[in-house]
């Protein structure tokens, strides 16, 4: 019996088979879960195509742009076409205009910063509230972050958005806890996903990471991060919420 046997999960962020979200969906199906994906716009057909590479032979894809009020309001009904409830949600959503990354912190303008914060931080609240009518007691919301304790090279306003994201998770854990809903984050080390490659100067962030990691680190392997997400989506952490689990080879605890 799989760790996620009989569970229904909503997974955002499946864009390519290199995506962390894809590997979470793959592992979830292997562990017995029913998986529903989200996508929107020009990415929708791509997500549908990539979903066919999952071990279950595919997964339904529902429309969700986290900045669109109509999509958010209709999410529960769209998901109900495929399952009558949810046991977990994976938030794997992030975006910032290149004008506010890559060494442009001081030049960042509010409209672009606002876009980064809305999509990369506020969307966690938007997604959780939209999914809440379907979330069963004991369910889990899991989000992906990049450790916001530090001012990373080139990350700039996306780093600020991640700090807001982490704070949002703590407040969600407070307000959803009485309903039996857990909210936790996974702080992954640098992984060469499509999203990461869009960050100007990403190579500078990953440079030397493996050398600083006591366990080493493979920037091309999303599996360790996916396994941690799957575990948090399962019943194996029933008393854990408002937590950030680091999956970075140990770099977060090391001095420079």
Residue pairs with C-beta under 8 A, 6 or more apart in sequence:
1 32
2 30
2 31
2 32
2 33
3 31
3 32
3 230
3 231
3 234
3 236
4 28
4 31
4 32
4 33
4 87
4 230
4 233
4 234
5 31
5 32
5 33
6 32
6 33
7 28
7 32
7 33
7 34
7 87
7 88
7 233
7 234
8 33
8 34
8 35
8 36
8 83
8 85
8 86
8 87
8 88
9 25
9 28
9 33
9 34
9 35
9 36
9 86
9 87
9 88
9 89
9 90
9 233
10 36
10 37
10 38
10 79
10 86
10 88
10 89
10 90
10 131
10 134
11 21
11 24
11 25
11 28
11 35
11 36
11 37
11 38
11 59
11 89
11 90
11 92
12 21
12 37
12 38
12 64
12 66
12 89
12 90
12 91
12 92
12 93
12 127
13 19
13 20
13 21
13 90
13 91
13 92
13 93
13 144
14 21
14 22
14 25
14 37
14 39
14 47
14 50
14 51
14 92
15 21
15 22
15 39
15 43
15 46
15 47
15 50
15 194
15 195
16 22
16 46
16 50
16 193
16 194
17 50
17 53
18 192
18 193
18 194
18 222
19 50
19 92
19 193
19 194
19 195
19 222
20 92
20 144
20 188
20 191
20 193
20 222
20 225
20 226
20 229
21 90
21 92
21 144
22 50
22 53
22 54
23 222
23 223
23 225
23 226
24 90
24 92
24 226
24 229
24 230
24 233
25 35
25 37
25 51
25 54
25 59
26 54
26 55
26 226
27 226
27 227
27 230
28 35
28 230
28 233
29 35
29 54
29 55
29 56
29 59
30 55
31 230
31 234
33 87
33 233
34 82
34 83
35 54
35 56
35 59
36 59
36 60
36 61
36 62
36 79
36 82
36 83
37 47
37 51
37 59
37 60
37 61
37 62
38 47
38 61
38 62
38 63
38 64
38 75
39 46
39 47
39 48
39 61
39 63
39 64
40 63
40 64
40 65
40 68
40 71
41 65
44 61
44 63
47 61
48 61
51 58
51 59
51 61
52 58
60 81
60 82
62 75
62 78
62 79
62 81
62 82
63 71
63 74
63 78
64 71
64 72
64 75
64 78
64 127
64 130
65 71
66 72
66 93
66 119
66 123
66 126
66 127
67 118
67 119
67 123
72 126
72 127
72 129
72 130
73 130
75 130
75 131
76 130
76 131
76 133
76 134
79 86
79 131
79 134
80 134
83 134
84 134
85 134
85 135
85 136
86 131
86 134
86 135
86 136
86 139
87 135
87 136
87 138
87 139
87 140
87 233
88 139
88 140
88 141
88 142
88 233
89 127
89 128
89 131
89 135
89 139
89 140
89 141
89 142
90 142
90 143
90 144
90 229
90 233
91 123
91 124
91 127
91 128
91 141
91 142
91 143
91 144
92 143
92 144
93 119
93 120
93 123
93 127
94 119
94 120
94 144
94 158
94 161
94 162
94 195
95 115
95 116
95 119
95 120
95 195
96 112
96 115
96 116
96 119
96 120
96 157
96 158
96 161
97 112
97 115
97 116
98 104
98 198
98 200
99 107
99 108
99 109
99 112
100 108
100 109
100 112
100 113
100 116
100 156
100 157
100 158
101 154
101 155
101 156
101 157
101 158
101 199
101 200
101 201
102 154
102 156
102 199
102 200
102 201
103 154
103 156
103 200
103 201
104 156
104 157
105 156
105 157
108 156
108 157
112 157
113 157
113 160
116 157
116 158
116 160
116 161
117 160
117 161
117 164
120 158
120 161
120 162
120 164
120 165
121 161
121 162
121 164
121 165
121 168
122 164
122 168
124 141
124 143
124 165
124 168
124 169
124 172
125 168
125 171
125 172
127 141
128 141
128 172
128 176
128 181
128 183
131 141
132 176
132 179
132 181
135 141
135 179
135 181
136 180
137 179
137 180
137 181
138 180
138 182
138 235
138 238
139 180
139 181
139 182
140 181
140 182
140 183
140 184
140 232
140 233
140 234
140 237
141 172
141 176
141 181
141 182
141 183
141 184
142 183
142 184
142 185
142 186
142 229
142 232
142 233
143 165
143 169
143 183
143 184
143 185
143 186
144 185
144 186
144 188
144 225
144 229
145 162
145 165
145 166
145 185
145 186
145 187
145 188
145 244
146 152
146 155
146 159
146 162
146 187
146 188
146 190
147 162
147 187
147 244
147 246
147 248
147 252
148 159
148 162
148 163
148 165
148 166
149 252
150 159
151 159
152 159
152 205
153 201
153 204
153 205
154 199
154 200
154 201
154 202
154 204
154 205
155 162
155 199
155 205
158 199
165 185
166 185
166 244
169 183
169 184
169 185
169 242
169 244
170 183
170 242
172 183
173 182
173 183
173 184
173 241
173 242
174 242
176 182
176 183
177 241
182 232
182 237
182 238
182 240
182 241
183 241
183 242
184 232
184 237
184 240
184 241
184 242
184 243
184 244
184 245
185 243
185 244
185 245
186 225
186 228
186 229
186 232
186 244
186 245
186 246
186 247
187 244
187 245
187 246
187 247
187 248
187 252
188 222
188 225
188 247
188 248
189 209
189 213
189 217
189 219
189 247
189 248
189 249
189 251
190 196
190 202
190 205
190 206
190 209
190 217
190 219
191 219
191 220
191 221
191 222
191 225
192 202
192 206
192 219
192 220
193 222
196 202
199 205
206 219
209 217
209 219
209 248
209 249
209 251
210 216
210 217
210 218
210 219
210 249
212 249
212 251
212 254
212 256
213 248
213 249
213 250
213 251
213 254
214 249
214 250
214 254
215 249
215 250
216 249
217 248
217 249
217 251
224 247
225 247
228 245
228 247
231 237
232 240
232 245
246 252
246 253
